[in-house]
Amino acid sequence: MVSELPCCAFTYDSDRDWGVTRTALGIACSWVDLCIEFYRQGPPCPVKNVIHFKTISKVGPKLFAVKLDNLKVFYHDGFQWHQYQSARNVRLGKLEDFTEFFYDDHDNNNDDWSQQDHDGKDRDDEPGRQVKDLSLTDNSTHRINQAILHYCLLQMLLFIQIQIYIIQCQSFIH
């Protein structure tokens, strides 16, 4: 089941939009599938004990890898893997563990899942700040179901693309 696949969320400082903190959410995916979908070349992340992820959030890299031993995050650019220097608050879990991600757009406000500001100091809670209700609502359930549906459709398309590629390769061999 798709909801059982490992997911990862992390917060980072965007290089493209200086000073903007972003939160990316990804779902586990094989390096081969990522290469096909995003036309990437080269080996998987060379660091040992990593999982590759496809980003399913609105923002973030198209793909990334996380080292399970120390939760370091890597991105693929220019046929090479690079470590995010600003990645923090790396969380691993199942899709349903990230339901709060679907409640609001974390990139339209100054909130992030990290307790650190850019200077590395813990931020103080603002007086009167309310804790968000993270119980499932019909709207959030709909969003989760929609994300799962999109992921399943994508996997089906990738499977079909791979089968077509195999058939085309076999026709050249014979």
C-alpha positions in Angstrom: 0.0 0.0 0.0 1.3 3.5 -0.9 0.7 4.9 2.6 3.2 2.2 3.9 6.1 3.6 1.8 8.7 5.5 3.7 8.4 9.3 3.5 10.7 12.1 4.5 10.3 15.7 5.3 13.0 18.3 5.9 13.4 22.0 6.2 16.1 23.9 4.4 17.0 27.5 3.3 16.4 28.0 -0.4 19.4 29.1 -2.4 17.1 30.4 -5.2 14.9 32.6 -2.9 17.5 33.9 -0.5 16.3 34.1 3.1 13.2 31.8 2.4 12.9 28.7 4.5 11.2 25.8 2.7 9.9 22.4 3.8 10.0 19.5 1.3 8.1 16.2 1.6 9.2 13.2 -0.4 8.1 9.6 -0.9 10.6 6.7 -1.3 11.5 5.9 -4.8 14.2 3.8 -6.5 17.1 5.5 -8.2 16.2 3.8 -11.5 12.6 5.2 -11.4 13.9 8.7 -10.5 16.4 8.6 -13.5 13.6 7.7 -15.9 11.2 10.3 -14.6 13.6 13.2 -14.3 16.0 12.2 -17.1 18.9 11.9 -14.7 22.2 10.0 -15.4 24.9 8.7 -13.1 25.1 6.5 -10.1 22.8 6.7 -7.1 23.9 8.6 -4.1 27.3 7.2 -3.2 26.9 7.5 0.5 26.2 4.2 2.3 22.8 3.5 3.8 20.6 6.0 1.9 17.1 6.1 0.7 16.2 8.1 -2.4 13.0 10.2 -2.4 10.8 11.8 -5.0 9.4 15.2 -3.8 5.6 15.3 -3.7 5.3 18.7 -2.1 4.9 21.9 -4.1 8.4 23.0 -3.3 11.7 21.4 -2.9 14.2 19.5 -5.1 12.7 17.1 -7.6 14.5 14.3 -5.8 16.8 13.8 -2.8 18.5 11.2 -0.7 18.8 10.8 3.0 21.5 8.9 4.9 19.7 6.9 7.5 22.6 6.8 10.0 22.7 10.6 10.6 19.8 12.0 8.6 22.0 14.0 6.2 20.2 15.2 3.1 21.7 15.2 -0.4 20.5 16.6 -3.7 21.4 15.7 -7.3 22.6 18.4 -9.6 25.0 18.4 -12.6 25.4 14.6 -12.5 26.7 14.8 -9.0 25.4 14.5 -5.4 25.8 17.4 -3.0 24.9 17.6 0.7 22.4 20.2 1.9 24.2 22.4 4.4 21.0 24.0 5.7 18.9 20.9 6.0 17.4 20.4 9.4 14.5 18.8 11.2 14.7 15.7 9.0 11.8 13.4 9.7 11.2 9.9 8.4 7.9 8.1 8.6 4.9 6.9 6.7 2.7 9.2 4.6 0.0 9.3 7.3 2.7 10.6 9.8 2.8 13.8 7.7 -0.8 14.8 7.8 0.1 18.2 9.2 1.9 18.9 6.0 -1.4 19.0 4.2 -3.1 21.5 6.5 -1.5 24.6 5.3 1.2 25.9 2.9 4.3 26.1 5.1 6.0 28.3 2.5 3.6 31.1 2.7 4.4 32.0 6.3 7.4 32.2 8.5 6.6 29.0 10.4 8.7 26.0 9.8 9.1 22.6 11.5 12.5 23.6 12.8 13.0 25.2 16.1 16.0 27.1 14.8 16.2 30.5 13.1 18.9 31.2 10.5 21.4 32.1 13.2 21.1 28.7 14.9 19.5 29.9 18.1 16.2 28.4 19.4 13.3 30.8 18.8 11.1 31.6 21.7 7.4 30.7 21.4 5.3 33.7 20.8 2.8 34.6 23.6 -0.7 33.4 22.8 0.4 31.1 20.0 -2.1 28.2 19.6 -1.3 24.6 18.9 -2.8 23.5 15.6 -5.4 20.8 15.7 -3.9 17.9 13.8 -6.9 15.6 13.8 -8.0 14.4 10.4 -10.8 16.3 8.7 -12.6 15.5 5.5 -10.5 18.1 3.7 -7.2 16.7 4.9 -8.3 13.1 4.2 -9.3 14.3 0.6 -5.8 15.8 0.2 -4.1 12.7 1.4 -6.2 10.5 -0.9 -5.5 12.9 -3.8 -1.7 12.7 -3.2 -1.9 8.9 -3.0 -3.9 8.8 -6.2 -1.4 11.0 -8.0 1.4 8.9 -6.8 -0.3 5.6 -7.9 -1.0 7.1 -11.3 2.6 8.2 -11.7 3.9 4.7 -10.7 1.5 3.2 -13.3 2.9 5.5 -16.0 6.5 4.8 -15.0 5.8 1.1 -15.2 4.2 1.5 -18.7 7.2 3.6 -19.8 9.6 0.9 -18.6 7.7 -1.8 -20.4 7.7 0.2 -23.7 11.4 0.8 -23.3 12.1 -2.9 -22.8 10.0 -3.8 -25.9 11.8 -1.2 -27.9 15.2 -2.5 -26.8 14.2 -6.0 -27.6 13.2 -5.0 -31.2 16.6 -3.6 -31.7 18.3 -6.8 -30.5 16.3 -9.1 -32.8 
